[in-house]
Amino acid sequence: MDHMPTFNRHCLARRFNNGNVANGMIGNMQGSLYSQTAVSTLMRRTDYINFSNNIEEGLHDVIHNVVAGDMATAFSPNDALFFLHHQQIDRLWAQWQGRNTTRLQDYRGNTVQGQGPTDGTFYPLAKLTDRLPVQGIRGTADVTVADVMDTTSDKLCYVYDK
């Protein structure tokens, strides 16, 4: 059984929030949710679970939702903004980690959305030894979370400007 979503060929779609309250969105494209203040609040999180929840449910999700169109669907990589947006999420992650070297090992919580961060009843909790399948892309073997926690590691080998 194939679980891939069905793709209907179409032009790139965006549905920026135009301030129409009838669409259920705040009229300023929810700018307060990805402002410098929001980023500063995010960077003050002291542990992975709080940082992860804040970035996923805030800065990450809000951009997908305010751009909407393809960005709000499983086909969000159709939009070039997807890659710029996720690069920014990665950059914020690297900056947050760089503020305290213990954060290079701070990874825990759930492995399934909606499962509590300490509830391993139905699904295993996240750990650094979890494997990240890359499906043989360019002959690359699967890696563990620990292998890619540090962007300066041999597996990734990149840095962001300060």
N, CA, C and O atoms as a GROMACS GRO file, in nm:
protein
  648
    1MET      N    1   0.085  -0.119   0.000
    1MET     CA    2   0.000   0.000   0.000
    1MET      C    3   0.089   0.124   0.000
    1MET      O    4   0.178   0.138   0.083
    2ASP      N    5   0.063   0.213  -0.092
    2ASP     CA    6   0.142   0.335  -0.106
    2ASP      C    7   0.080   0.446  -0.020
    2ASP      O    8  -0.038   0.479  -0.036
    3HIS      N    9   0.159   0.504   0.070
    3HIS     CA   10   0.109   0.609   0.159
    3HIS      C   11   0.155   0.747   0.115
    3HIS      O   12   0.146   0.843   0.192
    4MET      N   13   0.203   0.759  -0.007
    4MET     CA   14   0.246   0.889  -0.056
    4MET      C   15   0.123   0.974  -0.089
    4MET      O   16   0.026   0.923  -0.145
    5PRO      N   17   0.126   1.103  -0.054
    5PRO     CA   18   0.013   1.189  -0.088
    5PRO      C   19   0.000   1.202  -0.240
    5PRO      O   20   0.099   1.197  -0.313
    6THR      N   21  -0.122   1.218  -0.284
    6THR     CA   22  -0.147   1.237  -0.426
    6THR      C   23  -0.116   1.381  -0.463
    6THR      O   24  -0.160   1.474  -0.395
    7PHE      N   25  -0.041   1.399  -0.569
    7PHE     CA   26  -0.002   1.533  -0.611
    7PHE      C   27  -0.083   1.574  -0.733
    7PHE      O   28  -0.084   1.503  -0.834
    8ASN      N   29  -0.150   1.686  -0.724
    8ASN     CA   30  -0.220   1.744  -0.839
    8ASN      C   31  -0.133   1.854  -0.896
    8ASN      O   32  -0.104   1.952  -0.828
    9ARG      N   33  -0.091   1.839  -1.022
    9ARG     CA   34  -0.005   1.938  -1.085
    9ARG      C   35  -0.075   2.075  -1.083
    9ARG      O   36  -0.191   2.087  -1.123
   10HIS      N   37  -0.003   2.176  -1.035
   10HIS     CA   38  -0.059   2.311  -1.027
   10HIS      C   39   0.055   2.411  -1.014
   10HIS      O   40   0.169   2.375  -0.986
   11CYS      N   41   0.022   2.537  -1.033
   11CYS     CA   42   0.120   2.643  -1.012
   11CYS      C   43   0.134   2.666  -0.861
   11CYS      O   44   0.045   2.633  -0.783
   12LEU      N   45   0.247   2.722  -0.823
   12LEU     CA   46   0.271   2.755  -0.683
   12LEU      C   47   0.156   2.838  -0.629
   12LEU      O   48   0.110   2.932  -0.694
   13ALA      N   49   0.109   2.803  -0.510
   13ALA     CA   50  -0.002   2.876  -0.449
   13ALA      C   51   0.044   2.937  -0.317
   13ALA      O   52   0.107   2.871  -0.235
   14ARG      N   53   0.010   3.063  -0.299
   14ARG     CA   54   0.029   3.131  -0.170
   14ARG      C   55  -0.100   3.205  -0.139
   14ARG      O   56  -0.167   3.256  -0.228
   15ARG      N   57  -0.133   3.210  -0.013
   15ARG     CA   58  -0.254   3.281   0.030
   15ARG      C   59  -0.219   3.365   0.152
   15ARG      O   60  -0.263   3.337   0.263
   16PHE      N   61  -0.139   3.469   0.129
   16PHE     CA   62  -0.098   3.555   0.240
   16PHE      C   63  -0.220   3.609   0.311
   16PHE      O   64  -0.320   3.644   0.249
   17ASN      N   65  -0.211   3.616   0.442
   17ASN     CA   66  -0.317   3.674   0.522
   17ASN      C   67  -0.328   3.822   0.486
   17ASN      O   68  -0.230   3.896   0.496
   18ASN      N   69  -0.446   3.863   0.444
   18ASN     CA   70  -0.464   4.002   0.401
   18ASN      C   71  -0.530   4.089   0.507
   18ASN      O   72  -0.576   4.199   0.478
   19GLY      N   73  -0.534   4.040   0.629
   19GLY     CA   74  -0.595   4.119   0.736
   19GLY      C   75  -0.743   4.095   0.752
   19GLY      O   76  -0.807   4.161   0.833
   20ASN      N   77  -0.799   4.002   0.675
   20ASN     CA   78  -0.940   3.971   0.684
   20ASN      C   79  -0.964   3.881   0.804
   20ASN      O   80  -0.928   3.764   0.804
   21VAL      N   81  -1.024   3.937   0.908
   21VAL     CA   82  -1.046   3.862   1.031
   21VAL      C   83  -1.137   3.742   1.005
   21VAL      O   84  -1.133   3.645   1.082
   22ALA      N   85  -1.216   3.746   0.901
   22ALA     CA   86  -1.306   3.634   0.870
   22ALA      C   87  -1.230   3.505   0.844
   22ALA      O   88  -1.284   3.396   0.861
   23ASN      N   89  -1.104   3.517   0.802
   23ASN     CA   90  -1.027   3.394   0.776
   23ASN      C   91  -0.966   3.338   0.905
   23ASN      O   92  -0.893   3.239   0.900
   24GLY      N   93  -0.997   3.399   1.018
   24GLY     CA   94  -0.952   3.347   1.146
   24GLY      C   95  -0.809   3.380   1.183
   24GLY      O   96  -0.757   3.327   1.281
   25MET      N   97  -0.745   3.467   1.107
   25MET     CA   98  -0.606   3.501   1.135
   25MET      C   99  -0.596   3.646   1.178
   25MET      O  100  -0.679   3.729   1.142
   26ILE      N  101  -0.496   3.675   1.255
   26ILE     CA  102  -0.471   3.812   1.299
   26ILE      C  103  -0.434   3.896   1.178
   26ILE      O  104  -0.364   3.848   1.089
   27GLY      N  105  -0.478   4.020   1.174
   27GLY     CA  106  -0.461   4.104   1.056
   27GLY      C  107  -0.321   4.150   1.023
   27GLY      O  108  -0.304   4.214   0.920
   28ASN      N  109  -0.220   4.121   1.103
   28ASN     CA  110  -0.085   4.166   1.072
   28ASN      C  111   0.005   4.051   1.029
   28ASN      O  112   0.126   4.055   1.049
   29MET      N  113  -0.053   3.949   0.971
   29MET     CA  114   0.018   3.827   0.933
   29MET      C  115   0.088   3.766   1.054
   29MET      O  116   0.191   3.700   1.040
   30GLN      N  117   0.032   3.788   1.171
   30GLN     CA  118   0.083   3.730   1.296
   30GLN      C  119   0.229   3.766   1.320
   30GLN      O  120   0.304   3.687   1.376
   31GLY      N  121   0.268   3.885   1.277
   31GLY     CA  122   0.407   3.929   1.287
   31GLY      C  123   0.464   3.924   1.427
   31GLY      O  124   0.585   3.904   1.444
   32SER      N  125   0.381   3.941   1.528
   32SER     CA  126   0.432   3.936   1.666
   32SER      C  127   0.485   3.798   1.702
   32SER      O  128   0.563   3.784   1.795
   33LEU      N  129   0.442   3.695   1.628
   33LEU     CA  130   0.484   3.559   1.659
   33LEU      C  131   0.621   3.524   1.601
   33LEU      O  132   0.679   3.421   1.637
   34TYR      N  133   0.674   3.609   1.512
   34TYR     CA  134   0.810   3.585   1.460
   34TYR      C  135   0.893   3.712   1.460
   34TYR      O  136   0.984   3.729   1.378
   35SER      N  137   0.862   3.800   1.552
   35SER     CA  138   0.935   3.926   1.569
   35SER      C  139   1.067   3.903   1.642
   35SER      O  140   1.094   3.792   1.688
   36GLN      N  141   1.148   4.007   1.651
   36GLN     CA  142   1.273   3.997   1.727
   36GLN      C  143   1.245   3.963   1.873
   36GLN      O  144   1.322   3.891   1.936
   37THR      N  145   1.135   4.014   1.927
   37THR     CA  146   1.097   3.981   2.064
   37THR      C  147   1.069   3.832   2.077
   37THR      O  148   1.111   3.769   2.174
   38ALA      N  149   0.998   3.776   1.980
   38ALA     CA  150   0.968   3.631   1.982
   38ALA      C  151   1.097   3.550   1.973
   38ALA      O  152   1.111   3.448   2.042
   39VAL      N  153   1.190   3.593   1.888
   39VAL     CA  154   1.318   3.522   1.874
   39VAL      C  155   1.397   3.532   2.005
   39VAL      O  156   1.455   3.433   2.050
   40SER      N  157   1.399   3.649   2.066
   40SER     CA  158   1.471   3.666   2.194
   40SER      C  159   1.412   3.578   2.302
   40SER      O  160   1.485   3.519   2.382
   41THR      N  161   1.279   3.568   2.306
   41THR     CA  162   1.212   3.481   2.403
   41THR      C  163   1.252   3.336   2.379
   41THR      O  164   1.281   3.262   2.474
   42LEU      N  165   1.253   3.295   2.254
   42LEU     CA  166   1.294   3.159   2.218
   42LEU      C  167   1.435   3.130   2.267
   42LEU      O  168   1.461   3.025   2.326
   43MET      N  169   1.526   3.223   2.241
   43MET     CA  170   1.667   3.201   2.274
   43MET      C  171   1.692   3.196   2.425
   43MET      O  172   1.798   3.150   2.468
   44ARG      N  173   1.597   3.244   2.505
   44ARG     CA  174   1.611   3.237   2.650
   44ARG      C  175   1.568   3.101   2.707
   44ARG      O  176   1.587   3.076   2.826
   45ARG      N  177   1.512   3.016   2.626
   45ARG     CA  178   1.473   2.882   2.673
   45ARG      C  179   1.600   2.809   2.718
   45ARG      O  180   1.702   2.815   2.649
   46THR      N  181   1.593   2.741   2.830
   46THR     CA  182   1.714   2.682   2.886
   46THR      C  183   1.728   2.532   2.864
   46THR      O  184   1.833   2.475   2.893
   47ASP      N  185   1.623   2.468   2.813
   47ASP     CA  186   1.634   2.324   2.789
   47ASP      C  187   1.570   2.289   2.655
   47ASP      O  188   1.488   2.364   2.601
   48TYR      N  189   1.608   2.175   2.604
   48TYR     CA  190   1.566   2.132   2.471
   48TYR      C  191   1.414   2.125   2.455
   48TYR      O  192   1.360   2.174   2.356
   49ILE      N  193   1.344   2.065   2.551
   49ILE     CA  194   1.199   2.047   2.535
   49ILE      C  195   1.130   2.181   2.522
   49ILE      O  196   1.045   2.198   2.434
   50ASN      N  197   1.163   2.277   2.608
   50ASN     CA  198   1.100   2.409   2.598
   50ASN      C  199   1.139   2.480   2.468
   50ASN      O  200   1.055   2.543   2.404
   51PHE      N  201   1.266   2.471   2.430
   51PHE     CA  202   1.310   2.532   2.305
   51PHE      C  203   1.238   2.467   2.187
   51PHE      O  204   1.184   2.537   2.101
   52SER      N  205   1.237   2.336   2.183
   52SER     CA  206   1.176   2.262   2.073
   52SER      C  207   1.028   2.294   2.060
   52SER      O  208   0.980   2.323   1.950
   53ASN      N  209   0.954   2.289   2.171
   53ASN     CA  210   0.811   2.319   2.166
   53ASN      C  211   0.787   2.462   2.120
   53ASN      O  212   0.697   2.487   2.040
   54ASN      N  213   0.868   2.556   2.170
   54ASN     CA  214   0.849   2.696   2.135
   54ASN      C  215   0.878   2.723   1.988
   54ASN      O  216   0.805   2.797   1.923
   55ILE      N  217   0.984   2.663   1.934
   55ILE     CA  218   1.018   2.689   1.794
   55ILE      C  219   0.921   2.616   1.700
   55ILE      O  220   0.881   2.672   1.598
   56GLU      N  221   0.883   2.493   1.735
   56GLU     CA  222   0.793   2.416   1.647
   56GLU      C  223   0.653   2.476   1.643
   56GLU      O  224   0.595   2.493   1.536
   57GLU      N  225   0.600   2.508   1.760
   57GLU     CA  226   0.463   2.557   1.767
   57GLU      C  227   0.454   2.708   1.747
   57GLU      O  228   0.344   2.763   1.738
   58GLY      N  229   0.567   2.775   1.739
   58GLY     CA  230   0.568   2.920   1.721
   58GLY      C  231   0.631   2.958   1.590
   58GLY      O  232   0.566   2.956   1.485
   59LEU      N  233   0.760   2.992   1.595
   59LEU     CA  234   0.830   3.045   1.477
   59LEU      C  235   0.821   2.954   1.354
   59LEU      O  236   0.806   3.004   1.243
   60HIS      N  237   0.828   2.824   1.373
   60HIS     CA  238   0.822   2.733   1.259
   60HIS      C  239   0.681   2.730   1.198
   60HIS      O  240   0.663   2.758   1.080
   61ASP      N  241   0.582   2.696   1.280
   61ASP     CA  242   0.447   2.678   1.227
   61ASP      C  243   0.386   2.806   1.172
   61ASP      O  244   0.317   2.804   1.071
   62VAL      N  245   0.413   2.919   1.238
   62VAL     CA  246   0.345   3.042   1.198
   62VAL      C  247   0.382   3.084   1.055
   62VAL      O  248   0.296   3.134   0.983
   63ILE      N  249   0.505   3.064   1.013
   63ILE     CA  250   0.544   3.102   0.877
   63ILE      C  251   0.469   3.016   0.776
   63ILE      O  252   0.419   3.067   0.676
   64HIS      N  253   0.462   2.886   0.802
   64HIS     CA  254   0.385   2.799   0.712
   64HIS      C  255   0.240   2.846   0.702
   64HIS      O  256   0.182   2.846   0.593
   65ASN      N  257   0.183   2.887   0.814
   65ASN     CA  258   0.042   2.926   0.816
   65ASN      C  259   0.015   3.064   0.757
   65ASN      O  260  -0.088   3.083   0.693
   66VAL      N  261   0.104   3.161   0.777
   66VAL     CA  262   0.076   3.294   0.723
   66VAL      C  263   0.104   3.302   0.573
   66VAL      O  264   0.039   3.379   0.503
   67VAL      N  265   0.199   3.224   0.524
   67VAL     CA  266   0.221   3.219   0.379
   67VAL      C  267   0.109   3.137   0.316
   67VAL      O  268   0.058   3.171   0.209
   68ALA      N  269   0.071   3.030   0.384
   68ALA     CA  270  -0.039   2.942   0.343
   68ALA      C  271  -0.015   2.886   0.203
   68ALA      O  272   0.099   2.867   0.162
   69GLY      N  273  -0.123   2.861   0.129
   69GLY     CA  274  -0.107   2.797  -0.001
   69GLY      C  275  -0.030   2.668   0.014
   69GLY      O  276  -0.059   2.588   0.103
   70ASP      N  277   0.068   2.645  -0.073
   70ASP     CA  278   0.148   2.522  -0.066
   70ASP      C  279   0.224   2.511   0.066
   70ASP      O  280   0.247   2.401   0.115
   71MET      N  281   0.264   2.624   0.123
   71MET     CA  282   0.342   2.621   0.248
   71MET      C  283   0.264   2.560   0.364
   71MET      O  284   0.324   2.515   0.461
   72ALA      N  285   0.132   2.557   0.355
   72ALA     CA  286   0.050   2.503   0.464
   72ALA      C  287   0.008   2.359   0.437
   72ALA      O  288  -0.081   2.307   0.505
   73THR      N  289   0.070   2.294   0.341
   73THR     CA  290   0.034   2.156   0.305
   73THR      C  291   0.156   2.066   0.313
   73THR      O  292   0.267   2.110   0.341
   74ALA      N  293   0.133   1.938   0.286
   74ALA     CA  294   0.243   1.841   0.281
   74ALA      C  295   0.337   1.871   0.164
   74ALA      O  296   0.446   1.814   0.157
   75PHE      N  297   0.296   1.958   0.074
   75PHE     CA  298   0.378   1.993  -0.043
   75PHE      C  299   0.454   2.123  -0.023
   75PHE      O  300   0.494   2.186  -0.121
   76SER      N  301   0.476   2.163   0.102
   76SER     CA  302   0.544   2.290   0.128
   76SER      C  303   0.681   2.301   0.062
   76SER      O  304   0.722   2.413   0.031
   77PRO      N  305   0.756   2.192   0.039
   77PRO     CA  306   0.884   2.208  -0.032
   77PRO      C  307   0.868   2.257  -0.176
   77PRO      O  308   0.968   2.291  -0.240
   78ASN      N  309   0.745   2.263  -0.229
   78ASN     CA  310   0.724   2.321  -0.362
   78ASN      C  311   0.759   2.469  -0.364
   78ASN      O  312   0.793   2.524  -0.469
   79ASP      N  313   0.750   2.534  -0.249
   79ASP     CA  314   0.772   2.677  -0.239
   79ASP      C  315   0.917   2.703  -0.197
   79ASP      O  316   0.963   2.650  -0.096
   80ALA      N  317   0.988   2.784  -0.273
   80ALA     CA  318   1.128   2.815  -0.240
   80ALA      C  319   1.141   2.875  -0.100
   80ALA      O  320   1.245   2.860  -0.037
   81LEU      N  321   1.037   2.942  -0.052
   81LEU     CA  322   1.041   2.996   0.084
   81LEU      C  323   1.061   2.886   0.188
   81LEU      O  324   1.117   2.912   0.295
   82PHE      N  325   1.016   2.766   0.159
   82PHE     CA  326   1.033   2.653   0.250
   82PHE      C  327   1.179   2.637   0.290
   82PHE      O  328   1.210   2.621   0.408
   83PHE      N  329   1.268   2.642   0.192
   83PHE     CA  330   1.410   2.618   0.219
   83PHE      C  331   1.473   2.735   0.294
   83PHE      O  332   1.556   2.714   0.382
   84LEU      N  333   1.437   2.857   0.260
   84LEU     CA  334   1.486   2.973   0.334
   84LEU      C  335   1.437   2.970   0.479
   84LEU      O  336   1.512   2.997   0.572
   85HIS      N  337   1.312   2.936   0.494
   85HIS     CA  338   1.251   2.929   0.627
   85HIS      C  339   1.320   2.823   0.713
   85HIS      O  340   1.354   2.850   0.828
   86HIS      N  341   1.339   2.705   0.658
   86HIS     CA  342   1.401   2.598   0.737
   86HIS      C  343   1.549   2.623   0.763
   86HIS      O  344   1.603   2.576   0.863
   87GLN      N  345   1.613   2.696   0.675
   87GLN     CA  346   1.752   2.736   0.702
   87GLN      C  347   1.754   2.828   0.824
   87GLN      O  348   1.844   2.817   0.908
   88GLN      N  349   1.658   2.918   0.833
   88GLN     CA  350   1.651   3.008   0.949
   88GLN      C  351   1.623   2.930   1.077
   88GLN      O  352   1.682   2.959   1.181
   89ILE      N  353   1.535   2.831   1.071
   89ILE     CA  354   1.508   2.748   1.188
   89ILE      C  355   1.636   2.677   1.231
   89ILE      O  356   1.667   2.671   1.350
   90ASP      N  357   1.710   2.623   1.135
   90ASP     CA  358   1.836   2.555   1.164
   90ASP      C  359   1.938   2.653   1.223
   90ASP      O  360   2.011   2.618   1.315
   91ARG      N  361   1.944   2.774   1.170
   91ARG     CA  362   2.037   2.876   1.220
   91ARG      C  363   2.005   2.912   1.365
   91ARG      O  364   2.096   2.924   1.447
   92LEU      N  365   1.877   2.929   1.395
   92LEU     CA  366   1.838   2.959   1.533
   92LEU      C  367   1.874   2.843   1.626
   92LEU      O  368   1.918   2.864   1.738
   93TRP      N  369   1.854   2.721   1.578
   93TRP     CA  370   1.891   2.601   1.656
   93TRP      C  371   2.041   2.603   1.686
   93TRP      O  372   2.082   2.581   1.800
   94ALA      N  373   2.122   2.630   1.585
   94ALA     CA  374   2.268   2.633   1.603
   94ALA      C  375   2.309   2.745   1.700
   94ALA      O  376   2.397   2.726   1.784
   95GLN      N  377   2.245   2.860   1.688
   95GLN     CA  378   2.276   2.971   1.780
   95GLN      C  379   2.238   2.934   1.923
   95GLN      O  380   2.314   2.961   2.017
   96TRP      N  381   2.122   2.873   1.940
   96TRP     CA  382   2.077   2.834   2.073
   96TRP      C  383   2.174   2.733   2.133
   96TRP      O  384   2.212   2.745   2.249
   97GLN      N  385   2.213   2.633   2.055
   97GLN     CA  386   2.310   2.534   2.103
   97GLN      C  387   2.442   2.600   2.141
   97GLN      O  388   2.504   2.563   2.241
   98GLY      N  389   2.485   2.697   2.062
   98GLY     CA  390   2.614   2.762   2.084
   98GLY      C  391   2.622   2.842   2.212
   98GLY      O  392   2.732   2.877   2.255
   99ARG      N  393   2.510   2.870   2.274
   99ARG     CA  394   2.509   2.946   2.399
   99ARG      C  395   2.548   2.862   2.520
   99ARG      O  396   2.578   2.915   2.627
  100ASN      N  397   2.547   2.729   2.504
  100ASN     CA  398   2.582   2.640   2.614
  100ASN      C  399   2.619   2.505   2.554
  100ASN      O  400   2.535   2.438   2.494
  101THR      N  401   2.744   2.464   2.570
  101THR     CA  402   2.791   2.342   2.504
  101THR      C  403   2.719   2.216   2.551
  101THR      O  404   2.719   2.116   2.480
  102THR      N  405   2.656   2.219   2.669
  102THR     CA  406   2.580   2.101   2.713
  102THR      C  407   2.459   2.077   2.623
  102THR      O  408   2.404   1.967   2.620
  103ARG      N  409   2.418   2.179   2.549
  103ARG     CA  410   2.303   2.164   2.460
  103ARG      C  411   2.332   2.075   2.340
  103ARG      O  412   2.240   2.031   2.271
  104LEU      N  413   2.459   2.048   2.315
  104LEU     CA  414   2.494   1.956   2.206
  104LEU      C  415   2.452   1.813   2.240
  104LEU      O  416   2.450   1.726   2.153
  105GLN      N  417   2.419   1.789   2.367
  105GLN     CA  418   2.371   1.658   2.411
  105GLN      C  419   2.228   1.663   2.464
  105GLN      O  420   2.174   1.561   2.507
  106ASP      N  421   2.166   1.779   2.461
  106ASP     CA  422   2.031   1.797   2.516
  106ASP      C  423   1.928   1.765   2.408
  106ASP      O  424   1.893   1.850   2.326
  107TYR      N  425   1.881   1.642   2.410
  107TYR     CA  426   1.783   1.596   2.312
  107TYR      C  427   1.698   1.490   2.380
  107TYR      O  428   1.749   1.385   2.419
  108ARG      N  429   1.571   1.516   2.392
  108ARG     CA  430   1.481   1.420   2.457
  108ARG      C  431   1.339   1.462   2.426
  108ARG      O  432   1.315   1.564   2.361
  109GLY      N  433   1.246   1.383   2.472
  109GLY     CA  434   1.105   1.415   2.452
  109GLY      C  435   1.034   1.307   2.374
  109GLY      O  436   1.078   1.192   2.370
  110ASN      N  437   0.924   1.345   2.311
  110ASN     CA  438   0.842   1.247   2.240
  110ASN      C  439   0.896   1.220   2.100
  110ASN      O  440   0.980   1.294   2.048
  111THR      N  441   0.845   1.114   2.040
  111THR     CA  442   0.880   1.083   1.902
  111THR      C  443   0.757   1.091   1.812
  111THR      O  444   0.767   1.070   1.691
  112VAL      N  445   0.642   1.121   1.871
  112VAL     CA  446   0.517   1.130   1.797
  112VAL      C  447   0.446   1.256   1.843
  112VAL      O  448   0.430   1.278   1.963
  113GLN      N  449   0.402   1.339   1.748
  113GLN     CA  450   0.331   1.461   1.786
  113GLN      C  451   0.209   1.426   1.869
  113GLN      O  452   0.138   1.330   1.841
  114GLY      N  453   0.186   1.506   1.971
  114GLY     CA  454   0.071   1.487   2.058
  114GLY      C  455   0.100   1.400   2.179
  114GLY      O  456   0.022   1.400   2.274
  115GLN      N  457   0.210   1.328   2.177
  115GLN     CA  458   0.250   1.248   2.293
  115GLN      C  459   0.327   1.339   2.388
  115GLN      O  460   0.411   1.418   2.343
  116GLY      N  461   0.299   1.329   2.516
  116GLY     CA  462   0.369   1.412   2.614
  116GLY      C  463   0.519   1.389   2.610
  116GLY      O  464   0.564   1.281   2.571
  117PRO      N  465   0.600   1.489   2.649
  117PRO     CA  466   0.745   1.480   2.640
  117PRO      C  467   0.808   1.376   2.731
  117PRO      O  468   0.925   1.341   2.713
  118THR      N  469   0.733   1.326   2.829
  118THR     CA  470   0.788   1.223   2.918
  118THR      C  471   0.704   1.096   2.918
  118THR      O  472   0.728   1.006   2.999
  119ASP      N  473   0.604   1.088   2.829
  119ASP     CA  474   0.514   0.973   2.824
  119ASP      C  475   0.559   0.874   2.717
  119ASP      O  476   0.533   0.894   2.599
  120GLY      N  477   0.628   0.770   2.760
  120GLY     CA  478   0.674   0.668   2.666
  120GLY      C  479   0.583   0.547   2.664
  120GLY      O  480   0.627   0.437   2.629
  121THR      N  481   0.456   0.564   2.702
  121THR     CA  482   0.363   0.452   2.712
  121THR      C  483   0.342   0.381   2.579
  121THR      O  484   0.352   0.259   2.573
  122PHE      N  485   0.313   0.456   2.473
  122PHE     CA  486   0.279   0.395   2.345
  122PHE      C  487   0.393   0.400   2.244
  122PHE      O  488   0.406   0.311   2.159
  123TYR      N  489   0.474   0.503   2.251
  123TYR     CA  490   0.584   0.520   2.157
  123TYR      C  491   0.711   0.548   2.237
  123TYR      O  492   0.705   0.610   2.343
  124PRO      N  493   0.825   0.503   2.187
  124PRO     CA  494   0.949   0.528   2.262
  124PRO      C  495   0.982   0.677   2.267
  124PRO      O  496   0.948   0.753   2.176
  125LEU      N  497   1.048   0.716   2.373
  125LEU     CA  498   1.094   0.855   2.386
  125LEU      C  499   1.220   0.875   2.303
  125LEU      O  500   1.294   0.781   2.277
  126ALA      N  501   1.244   0.998   2.264
  126ALA     CA  502   1.360   1.033   2.181
  126ALA      C  503   1.489   1.015   2.259
  126ALA      O  504   1.496   1.041   2.379
  127LYS      N  505   1.593   0.969   2.187
  127LYS     CA  506   1.725   0.955   2.248
  127LYS      C  507   1.832   0.980   2.142
  127LYS      O  508   1.805   0.968   2.022
  128LEU      N  509   1.950   1.014   2.186
  128LEU     CA  510   2.059   1.048   2.094
  128LEU      C  511   2.099   0.933   2.003
  128LEU      O  512   2.157   0.956   1.897
  129THR      N  513   2.069   0.811   2.041
  129THR     CA  514   2.104   0.696   1.957
  129THR      C  515   1.998   0.663   1.852
  129THR      O  516   2.015   0.569   1.775
  130ASP      N  517   1.889   0.739   1.848
  130ASP     CA  518   1.786   0.718   1.744
  130ASP      C  519   1.850   0.732   1.607
  130ASP      O  520   1.932   0.821   1.584
  131ARG      N  521   1.811   0.644   1.516
  131ARG     CA  522   1.866   0.645   1.380
  131ARG      C  523   1.783   0.736   1.291
  131ARG      O  524   1.660   0.739   1.301
  132LEU      N  525   1.851   0.810   1.206
  132LEU     CA  526   1.787   0.898   1.107
  132LEU      C  527   1.812   0.837   0.970
  132LEU      O  528   1.922   0.851   0.916
  133PRO      N  529   1.713   0.770   0.913
  133PRO     CA  530   1.736   0.706   0.783
  133PRO      C  531   1.751   0.809   0.673
  133PRO      O  532   1.669   0.900   0.660
  134VAL      N  533   1.855   0.795   0.593
  134VAL     CA  534   1.874   0.884   0.478
  134VAL      C  535   1.851   0.808   0.347
  134VAL      O  536   1.872   0.861   0.238
  135GLN      N  537   1.808   0.683   0.360
  135GLN     CA  538   1.768   0.600   0.247
  135GLN      C  539   1.873   0.593   0.138
  135GLN      O  540   1.840   0.592   0.019
  136GLY      N  541   1.998   0.587   0.178
  136GLY     CA  542   2.106   0.567   0.083
  136GLY      C  543   2.132   0.682  -0.012
  136GLY      O  544   2.196   0.663  -0.116
  137ILE      N  545   2.084   0.801   0.022
  137ILE     CA  546   2.106   0.917  -0.065
  137ILE      C  547   2.255   0.937  -0.085
  137ILE      O  548   2.330   0.952   0.011
  138ARG      N  549   2.296   0.938  -0.210
  138ARG     CA  550   2.436   0.957  -0.249
  138ARG      C  551   2.530   0.861  -0.175
  138ARG      O  552   2.642   0.897  -0.140
  139GLY      N  553   2.482   0.739  -0.152
  139GLY     CA  554   2.565   0.638  -0.089
  139GLY      C  555   2.591   0.660   0.058
  139GLY      O  556   2.681   0.599   0.115
  140THR      N  557   2.514   0.747   0.121
  140THR     CA  558   2.533   0.781   0.261
  140THR      C  559   2.462   0.680   0.351
  140THR      O  560   2.348   0.643   0.325
  141ALA      N  561   2.530   0.636   0.454
  141ALA     CA  562   2.470   0.546   0.552
  141ALA      C  563   2.382   0.626   0.648
  141ALA      O  564   2.403   0.746   0.667
  142ASP      N  565   2.286   0.559   0.708
  142ASP     CA  566   2.204   0.624   0.810
  142ASP      C  567   2.294   0.680   0.920
  142ASP      O  568   2.404   0.630   0.945
  143VAL      N  569   2.245   0.783   0.986
  143VAL     CA  570   2.318   0.846   1.096
  143VAL      C  571   2.232   0.841   1.221
  143VAL      O  572   2.113   0.811   1.215
  144THR      N  573   2.292   0.871   1.334
  144THR     CA  574   2.216   0.884   1.458
  144THR      C  575   2.195   1.032   1.486
  144THR      O  576   2.262   1.118   1.427
  145VAL      N  577   2.104   1.061   1.575
  145VAL     CA  578   2.082   1.199   1.617
  145VAL      C  579   2.212   1.257   1.670
  145VAL      O  580   2.246   1.372   1.639
  146ALA      N  581   2.286   1.180   1.749
  146ALA     CA  582   2.413   1.227   1.805
  146ALA      C  583   2.512   1.268   1.696
  146ALA      O  584   2.590   1.361   1.714
  147ASP      N  585   2.508   1.199   1.581
  147ASP     CA  586   2.599   1.230   1.470
  147ASP      C  587   2.577   1.370   1.414
  147ASP      O  588   2.669   1.430   1.358
  148VAL      N  589   2.454   1.422   1.427
  148VAL     CA  590   2.422   1.549   1.362
  148VAL      C  591   2.377   1.658   1.459
  148VAL      O  592   2.317   1.757   1.418
  149MET      N  593   2.405   1.640   1.586
  149MET     CA  594   2.369   1.742   1.685
  149MET      C  595   2.455   1.867   1.672
  149MET      O  596   2.411   1.976   1.708
  150ASP      N  597   2.575   1.852   1.623
  150ASP     CA  598   2.669   1.964   1.612
  150ASP      C  599   2.693   1.992   1.464
  150ASP      O  600   2.741   1.905   1.391
  151THR      N  601   2.660   2.113   1.420
  151THR     CA  602   2.678   2.146   1.278
  151THR      C  603   2.824   2.146   1.236
  151THR      O  604   2.854   2.141   1.117
  152THR      N  605   2.916   2.152   1.332
  152THR     CA  606   3.059   2.151   1.297
  152THR      C  607   3.118   2.010   1.297
  152THR      O  608   3.238   1.993   1.277
  153SER      N  609   3.034   1.909   1.319
  153SER     CA  610   3.081   1.770   1.320
  153SER      C  611   3.121   1.726   1.179
  153SER      O  612   3.090   1.793   1.080
  154ASP      N  613   3.190   1.613   1.170
  154ASP     CA  614   3.232   1.560   1.040
  154ASP      C  615   3.114   1.531   0.948
  154ASP      O  616   3.127   1.542   0.826
  155LYS      N  617   3.001   1.494   1.004
  155LYS     CA  618   2.884   1.459   0.922
  155LYS      C  619   2.822   1.582   0.855
  155LYS      O  620   2.771   1.571   0.743
  156LEU      N  621   2.826   1.697   0.920
  156LEU     CA  622   2.763   1.817   0.866
  156LEU      C  623   2.866   1.920   0.820
  156LEU      O  624   2.866   1.961   0.704
  157CYS      N  625   2.953   1.961   0.910
  157CYS     CA  626   3.066   2.049   0.879
  157CYS      C  627   3.026   2.184   0.820
  157CYS      O  628   3.068   2.219   0.710
  158TYR      N  629   2.945   2.260   0.894
  158TYR     CA  630   2.914   2.396   0.853
  158TYR      C  631   2.893   2.483   0.977
  158TYR      O  632   2.861   2.434   1.085
  159VAL      N  633   2.911   2.613   0.959
  159VAL     CA  634   2.889   2.710   1.066
  159VAL      C  635   2.811   2.828   1.009
  159VAL      O  636   2.811   2.852   0.889
  160TYR      N  637   2.745   2.898   1.098
  160TYR     CA  638   2.676   3.022   1.062
  160TYR      C  639   2.755   3.140   1.114
  160TYR      O  640   2.819   3.130   1.219
  161ASP      N  641   2.753   3.250   1.042
  161ASP     CA  642   2.813   3.373   1.092
  161ASP      C  643   2.741   3.415   1.219
  161ASP      O  644   2.622   3.386   1.237
  162LYS      N  645   2.812   3.482   1.305
  162LYS     CA  646   2.752   3.528   1.431
  162LYS      C  647   2.659   3.643   1.407
  162LYS      O  648   2.600   3.695   1.501
   0.00000   0.00000   0.00000
